[in-house]
């Protein structure tokens, strides 16, 4: 009797999952396969297409502008990933020390606020703050640093870093809450034992807190690295890839190639390359996290 019921139960489970599978296949798998197909053609999106094979992929490495956009995405990892994770560790440890106070609740709310604000609104807000007459330059002028003021998002030397600061501001709250949740799972007895042995706060952090947060740090790094490599919203609103191409990133380059230059084949090739690039960076991070958790 049990053997007769198992196939029926399995089919019933697939029946419940069928709507989700159909939606995923229609809106994820099918567009992905079509993108791979388009990347093998020279096509303007309207007329007849011409088979070019892997020529679009070869151009990714020979076209200096396309290759530079990929390098810019890796530079943004320093701002989107490294700064939020390091700052998140410090802030989470500080909030954990005052967990019973109202200030901790206010801090968590304020830090997570950028995750609630739409990225378009965040980009517009920061564009105002970093403009020539924005708050950032006004504060610098107020303390006598007029020589430092500039159009931060319009300067070739500072535009990419300014975009990175916006991304760090958006992601630091998410990293802080993820790390704070991980800290709440650490056994308090470990800290009590460390204090009995004479360990101070710094020693506790590096000997207990940091090793216990391996998985949470892995999640933070994975999410933020993906955000850096696939960035689009903030860059488009803040700089649109300028000045020149100093803040051009793959996501924005794909948009311009497909909808402005009508180079659907090259845009698709860059999109496929971006997917593999994200996987090449994220999968080793996930493996390291799993190995560390065994």
Residue, then its C-alpha position, 0 to 999 in steps of 0.5 A: x500500500x505504501x509503495x502505491x501511494x508514493x508515486x501519487x504523493x510525488x506527482x501531487x507535490x509536483x502539481x503544487x509546484x507547477x505554477x512556480x515552475x512554469x513562471x520560472x521557466x517563462x520569465x527566467x529560463x526562456x529569456x536566458x536561453x534567448x539571450x545566449x542565442x542572440x549573443x551569437x548573432x549580429x542583430x539590431x532588434x528589428x531587421x534580419x540577423x546575421x550569424x557571427x558565432x563567437x565574434x561578439x564574445x571576442x569583442x568583449x576582450x578587444x574593445x577597450x570600453x567594454x573591458x573597462x566597464x568590467x574593471x569598473x565593476x570590480x573596483x566597485x566591489x571595494x566600496x559595495x562589499x569591503x566597506x559595508x562588511x567591515x563597517x557592518x562588523x564594527x557597528x553590529x558589535x557596537x549595537x550588540x554591546x548596547x542591545x538593551x537600550x533604546x539607542x540600539x533599536x533606533x540604530x537598527x532602524x536608521x541603518x536599515x532605512x536605505x534598504x527600504x528607500x528605492x535605489x532611484x530615490x537614493x541616487x537622486x538624493x545623493x546626486x543633490x548632496x554631491x553636486x557642486x552646491x550640495x551639502x557635502x561641498x557646503x560642509x567642506x567650505x564651512x570648515x575651510x576646505x574650499x580647495x577640496x570641493x568639487x562636483x564629486x559625481x562629475x569629476x573623472x578622478x572621483x566619480x567612480x568612488x562617489x558612486x561606490x560611497x552611495x552603494x556602501x551607504x545602501x548596503x551597510x545596513x543590510x550587512x549590519x543586520x545580518x551580522x547582528x543576527x549572527x551575533x545573537x546566536x553565539x553562546x554567551x557562555x563563550x564570552x563569560x569564559x573568555x572574560x574569566x581568562x582575562x580577555x578584553x573586548x578586542x580579544x573576544x571579537x577576534x577569538x569568538x565573534x569573528x570565527x562564529x560569523x563565518x557563514x553570515x560574512x559569507x552571505x554578506x560578501x556574496x550579496x554585496x559582490x553581486x550588487x557590485x558586479x550587477x550594479x545599474x540603478x545607482x550608476x544610471x541615476x547618479x552619473x549615467x556612466x559619465x563623465x566620459x565612461x569613467x563610471x560605466x559598468x556592465x549593466x549600464x553598458x548592456x542597456x546602452x548597447x541594446x536600446x541606444x546603439x541597437x547592438x542586441x548581439x553585443x549586449x547579449x554577449x556582455x549579459x552572458x559574460x556578466x552571468x558567468x563572471x558573477x558565478x565565477x566570483x560567487x561560487x568559490x565564496x559559497x564553497x569557502x563558506x560551506x567548507x568553513x561551516x563543517 
